[in-house]
Amino acid sequence: MTTTYWTTADGPLGPLLLTAAPTGELTSLSVPGQKGGRVVLDGWRQDPGPFREAEEQLAAYFAGDLKEFRLPWRTEGTAFREKVWAALDDIPYGSTATYGEIAARIGAPRAAVRAVGGAIAANPLLVVRPCHRVIGADGALTGYAGGLDRKVRLLTHEGVL
């Protein structure tokens, strides 16, 4: 069994739960009440050591001093989800993309928009992999696993709203 390391970090979205692999890569960032978010399990090891860089970058992001995260991370998803999550990394700070645009970026047909939405909803790295930058085709602020109020806060912070 692989050890999962965890810590919490205070932030404007509430206490953030960060998890990491034994090799130090960030594996998740969850917020309280997040749909599908992680919770600490028995056997996990609380250790802030692997998270120092992530905490520094998150603090810089929320202070307005960082626009792109440069952290080692490791996610585990289907090949389709991994493609969608990688496409999130290409949405610049202060910008948005629609679910249809994400589908087109990964070479999926327009009919795959719902599947793209499902993959985005399963993004394990909120904030760091910017799923909050994805909006509806009509510009509506559609779903966000961390809650629409947090999506509004993040997009406002980035100057989109």
Summary of the structure (lengths in Angstrom):
residues: 161
radius of gyration: 15.3
end to end distance: 44.2
largest distance: 45.5
contacts: 456
relative contact order: 0.17
helix: 35%
strand: 14%
